[in-house]
Amino acid sequence: MFLVPPYAGLFIYLHKIMYEKKATIFKSPDLSKLKEVIIDHRTRIYVAPEVDPVEAKNRYLFRISTRRP
């Protein structure tokens, strides 16, 4: 026979309440306010309207080429 303190079940119940997760809300950018830059036939990136599309494409390709395989 095991001796269990009277508050053992209460701790487990409070433990569940204390660690409830909040709902995660992801806010996506409005693509209608961004400029689309076509990299190749299946890759597109979106940049701010004031950014040069050629420079954005070059920066993207440079980042991709310096990644490890």
C-alpha positions in Angstrom: 0.0 0.0 0.0 1.4 3.4 -1.0 0.8 6.5 1.0 -0.2 9.4 -1.3 -0.5 12.9 0.1 -4.0 14.4 -0.3 -2.8 17.2 -2.6 -1.1 14.9 -5.2 -4.1 14.9 -7.6 -4.5 18.6 -7.2 -1.0 19.3 -8.3 -1.5 17.3 -11.5 -4.7 19.2 -12.2 -3.1 22.6 -11.6 -0.1 21.6 -13.7 -2.3 21.1 -16.7 -3.9 24.5 -16.3 -0.7 26.4 -15.9 0.8 25.2 -19.1 -2.0 25.8 -21.6 -0.5 27.2 -24.8 -1.8 30.4 -26.4 -3.0 30.2 -30.0 -0.3 31.1 -32.4 -1.3 33.8 -34.9 0.8 34.3 -38.0 0.3 37.5 -39.8 1.2 37.2 -43.5 2.3 40.3 -45.5 -0.1 41.7 -48.0 1.3 40.6 -51.4 -0.7 43.2 -53.3 1.5 45.9 -51.7 4.8 44.1 -52.7 6.5 43.8 -56.0 7.0 40.3 -57.5 10.5 39.4 -58.8 10.7 36.3 -61.0 13.9 34.3 -60.3 13.2 31.3 -62.6 10.1 29.5 -63.9 9.2 28.2 -60.4 10.7 30.7 -58.0 9.4 34.1 -57.2 10.2 36.5 -54.4 8.4 39.5 -53.2 10.2 42.8 -52.3 9.2 46.3 -51.3 8.1 48.5 -54.2 11.1 50.9 -53.8 13.7 48.0 -54.1 15.5 47.5 -57.4 14.3 44.1 -58.8 17.6 43.3 -60.4 19.5 43.9 -57.2 17.0 41.8 -55.2 17.4 38.9 -57.7 21.2 39.1 -57.5 21.1 39.1 -53.7 18.8 36.1 -53.7 20.9 34.1 -56.1 24.1 35.0 -54.2 22.5 33.8 -50.9 21.3 30.5 -52.5 24.7 29.9 -54.1 26.6 30.3 -50.8 24.5 27.7 -48.9 25.9 24.3 -48.1 24.4 21.4 -50.0 
